Amino acid sequence: MRLDKYLKVSRIIKRRTVANEACAGGRVTLGGKVAKPGAEVKPGDIMTIRFGDKLGRYEILSVQETVRKEGAAEMYRILSEDEGMAEERG
């Protein structure tokens, strides 16, 4: 599944256009590398997303085309969500 679609289906990011912009803007990494919106995700991948000054790390547990709102959180595991950790810009 494409990364931007995964972000939307899992509800980590609510809208696919916003997910696409986050990926295109270099704010999402997959396996430690900056990921484009079309990058393929699979269970076991580690994803990092920078939301302003918040940095979130997530492990992808499952990839599903559709999921109910109640089950979306079961698609990933939060490894960390830290405030003020976005200083990794270089």
C-alpha positions, -999 to 999 in steps of 0.1 A, spaced: 0 0 0 12 35 -7 24 55 23 0 84 18 -30 60 17 -17 41 47 -15 73 68 -51 81 59 -66 46 64 -48 42 97 -60 77 107 -25 89 117 -32 117 93 -69 123 87 -69 135 51 -49 119 22 -40 153 7 -24 163 40 -6 129 42 6 135 6 19 170 14 37 157 46 54 130 25 63 154 -3 76 179 22 101 155 36 84 152 70 79 114 68 107 88 70 103 51 64 131 29 76 153 59 84 150 74 49 128 102 36 98 86 20 78 98 -10 39 95 -9 41 65 -32 65 45 -11 53 10 -3 46 2 34 46 -33 49 42 -47 84 74 -43 104 83 -9 89 93 19 112 79 53 103 88 87 117 65 117 111 73 153 120 42 174 130 56 209 136 77 205 168 63 170 175 81 139 163 62 106 162 77 71 156 54 43 147 57 6 139 34 -6 111 16 -37 124 -8 -44 95 -18 -30 61 -55 -31 52 -73 -14 24 -102 -4 45 -108 -4 83 -134 10 106 -125 39 128 -124 18 159 -99 -6 143 -76 20 128 -53 23 159 -46 -15 157 -28 -10 124 2 6 141 20 8 174 33 41 188 70 38 196 73 75 208 56 108 204 79 136 217 74 173 219 103 195 208 122 167 192 121 180 156 156 194 159 168 166 136 166 190 106 204 190 104 
